[in-house]
Amino acid sequence: MPNQVVRLIFPPHLLDVPIINQLIRRYELTFNILRAEVTAQEGWVDVQLTGSAAAIEDAIAWLSGRGIEIQRLA
């Protein structure tokens, strides 16, 4: 099954929003949190997304549409 490692960079106004929970409920993907750093002002999470290529791309588009910056790492 395809996988993609991405860094999700959260703007301050989304730090207390359960984005990853919403993503898990919305898409049939497996999420592996690899590392993260979150403070009161900023935050990022590196995750490995595993699932169909279409589901991964849909999830990335959904995240971008919510204002989360995406960096593809691998």
C-alpha positions as CSV (number, residue, x, y, z in Angstrom):
1,M,0.0,0.0,0.0
2,P,1.4,3.5,-0.8
3,N,2.6,5.7,2.0
4,Q,3.7,9.3,2.2
5,V,5.6,11.1,5.0
6,V,4.5,14.7,5.5
7,R,5.1,17.5,7.9
8,L,1.9,19.3,8.9
9,I,2.6,22.9,10.0
10,F,-0.2,24.3,12.0
11,P,-1.0,28.1,12.2
12,P,-1.6,29.4,15.8
13,H,-5.4,29.5,15.4
14,L,-5.5,25.8,14.6
15,L,-3.4,24.5,17.5
16,D,-6.3,23.6,19.7
17,V,-8.5,22.2,16.8
18,P,-8.6,18.3,16.7
19,I,-7.4,18.3,13.0
20,I,-5.8,14.8,13.2
21,N,-8.9,13.3,14.8
22,Q,-11.0,14.8,12.0
23,L,-8.6,13.5,9.4
24,I,-8.8,10.0,10.9
25,R,-12.6,10.0,10.9
26,R,-12.8,11.4,7.3
27,Y,-10.3,9.2,5.4
28,E,-9.5,5.5,5.3
29,L,-5.8,6.0,6.1
30,T,-3.4,4.7,8.7
31,F,-1.5,7.4,10.6
32,N,1.8,7.0,12.2
33,I,3.0,10.1,14.2
34,L,6.8,10.1,13.8
35,R,7.7,13.3,15.6
36,A,6.2,16.5,16.7
37,E,6.8,19.9,18.3
38,V,4.0,22.0,19.6
39,T,4.1,25.2,21.6
40,A,1.5,27.8,22.5
41,Q,2.4,29.8,19.4
42,E,3.2,27.2,16.7
43,G,3.3,23.5,16.0
44,W,4.3,20.8,13.5
45,V,3.7,17.1,13.3
46,D,5.5,14.6,11.0
47,V,3.2,11.8,10.0
48,Q,3.3,8.8,7.8
49,L,0.1,8.3,5.9
50,T,-0.6,4.8,4.5
51,G,-3.5,4.0,2.3
52,S,-4.6,4.4,-1.3
53,A,-2.8,7.1,-3.3
54,A,-6.2,8.8,-3.9
55,A,-7.0,8.9,-0.2
56,I,-3.6,10.3,0.6
57,E,-4.0,13.1,-2.0
58,D,-7.5,13.8,-0.8
59,A,-6.4,14.1,2.8
60,I,-3.5,16.4,1.9
61,A,-5.9,18.6,-0.1
62,W,-8.3,18.7,2.8
63,L,-5.5,19.7,5.2
64,S,-4.3,22.4,2.9
65,G,-7.9,23.7,2.5
66,R,-8.0,24.1,6.3
67,G,-4.9,26.3,6.3
68,I,-2.3,23.7,7.3
69,E,1.0,23.9,5.4
70,I,2.1,20.6,4.0
71,Q,5.8,19.6,3.4
72,R,6.3,16.3,1.7
73,L,9.3,14.6,3.4
74,A,9.4,11.2,1.7
